[in-house]
């Protein structure tokens, strides 16, 4: 029996790496579309069992080229997303609104079994954020064009290859004072990347009646609590100082001048809103997949790189022994 094929867009990122391993381990073939096969191809290949992966180089808006891939696909997963607008054409509207609509239409045209799209929590409430508005419009386009779609709205996704916990540990290690936007009261329900990919695999293998699922971790943490956990894990003491909104906006404007901004004005607006389950939609627990992995426990496994001594930290080697004893 021929293995079914999952077409993945955005497979070179954090979620893509975990997902490719999960799917190929369970005998699904994977076709990954990437814009630059020379930069990303080798990394993508190493995530999959031999013979279970194909990598195709294409711009995501080359409709004729990517349509050929749909004729051999059974499922499509869209992981493409941006946190800030940068180059011409790389806008929230293009990436989060127009592109998902294109994928949904192609899924319908070629009668795929399922289209899974990664969106974000909190976008209903964040009416003043361009990011949230574009995400919400993208969801609407998907549901209008392909009924066999499932939209996943995760809270913050973390792992040892994320741009969240690792970036904050770097900043906390270097800065003597760290700003707390909105007094650090914004709430999150961080979900580990492997828990999220378990949800995606479950939907592919067993289906889902829900069209929107909120994907959350097992605990609710404020932004300040997250920073305190990270400081404790890297054995650092820093001043966490509430920032007036006027100063926060000025710092965001400055950061936007950098090639990879740490904070933008749009992200600052997003931080006003809690990133937790709303009760309006089913969660991963409701479909029988409660998250198992806690933020502190998982980050502890790779936080030694940000402690004094880095990769030579004795904690790195003692950690495995502690796990065995417990």
Beta strands, then each sheet from edge to edge (+ up, - down):
strand 1: 5-9
strand 2: 29-34
strand 3: 53-57
strand 4: 75-78
strand 5: 114-118
strand 6: 149-154
strand 7: 157-158
strand 8: 177-181
strand 9: 187-188
strand 10: 191-192
strand 11: 212-215
strand 12: 221-222
strand 13: 239-243
strand 14: 282-283
sheet 1: 3+ 2+ 1+ 4+ 5+ 6+ 11+ 14+
sheet 2: 7+ 10+
sheet 3: 8+ 13+
sheet 4: 9+ 12-
end
